[in-house]
Amino acid sequence: MFKVGESVVLNNSSQNKVMKIQAYNDEFIRAYWSKKEYSFAHESNFRHATPEEIAAGHRIDCEILDYPEDYTSPNCKKYDERVK
């Protein structure tokens, strides 16, 4: 699923930087966002960064991007909200 050198972000964390995987072993990932700063966690805490996130340098949560027609980030979970 993950490979050394790939760009990833943490799913739910205050640390939202795009990181590069430096080590992946026994379901654990160590990924750096600077020369001395890294995150180490189980693979379930990471996901692959999108091209938009890589360009921005950080995780893009459910935000409206600057696209025509109020394009919503593909990272947003959409729920069917019906008012009764």
JOVENTA-V449689 format. One record per residue. RES is the residue in one small letter. PSI is psi in whole degrees, -180 to 180 (NA if undefined). OMEGA is omega as a letter, one per 30 degrees, with the letter a starting at -180 (none if undefined). Layout:
# JOVENTA-V449689
res:RES psi:PSI omega:OMEGA
res:RES psi:PSI omega:OMEGA
This chain:
# JOVENTA-V449689
res:m psi:-50 omega:l
res:f psi:152 omega:l
res:k psi:149 omega:l
res:v psi:135 omega:l
res:g psi:-14 omega:l
res:e psi:155 omega:l
res:s psi:133 omega:a
res:v psi:165 omega:l
res:v psi:156 omega:l
res:l psi:142 omega:a
res:n psi:-56 omega:a
res:n psi:96 omega:a
res:s psi:155 omega:l
res:s psi:-22 omega:l
res:q psi:110 omega:a
res:n psi:15 omega:a
res:k psi:150 omega:l
res:v psi:133 omega:a
res:m psi:159 omega:l
res:k psi:133 omega:l
res:i psi:125 omega:l
res:q psi:-30 omega:l
res:a psi:141 omega:l
res:y psi:112 omega:a
res:n psi:133 omega:l
res:d psi:46 omega:l
res:e psi:10 omega:l
res:f psi:142 omega:a
res:i psi:136 omega:l
res:r psi:119 omega:a
res:a psi:133 omega:a
res:y psi:144 omega:l
res:w psi:-7 omega:l
res:s psi:178 omega:a
res:k psi:-32 omega:a
res:k psi:-8 omega:a
res:e psi:131 omega:a
res:y psi:167 omega:l
res:s psi:143 omega:l
res:f psi:120 omega:a
res:a psi:170 omega:l
res:h psi:149 omega:a
res:e psi:-26 omega:a
res:s psi:-16 omega:l
res:n psi:-8 omega:a
res:f psi:159 omega:l
res:r psi:160 omega:l
res:h psi:140 omega:l
res:a psi:144 omega:l
res:t psi:163 omega:l
res:p psi:-37 omega:l
res:e psi:-41 omega:l
res:e psi:-40 omega:l
res:i psi:-43 omega:l
res:a psi:-39 omega:a
res:a psi:-25 omega:a
res:g psi:7 omega:a
res:h psi:163 omega:l
res:r psi:137 omega:l
res:i psi:107 omega:l
res:d psi:-170 omega:a
res:c psi:83 omega:a
res:e psi:157 omega:l
res:i psi:126 omega:a
res:l psi:165 omega:a
res:d psi:72 omega:l
res:y psi:157 omega:l
res:p psi:154 omega:l
res:e psi:36 omega:l
res:d psi:50 omega:l
res:y psi:133 omega:l
res:t psi:141 omega:a
res:s psi:140 omega:l
res:p psi:-9 omega:l
res:n psi:-9 omega:a
res:c psi:140 omega:l
res:k psi:129 omega:a
res:k psi:132 omega:l
res:y psi:145 omega:l
res:d psi:108 omega:a
res:e psi:112 omega:l
res:r psi:131 omega:l
res:v psi:128 omega:a
res:k psi:NA omega:none
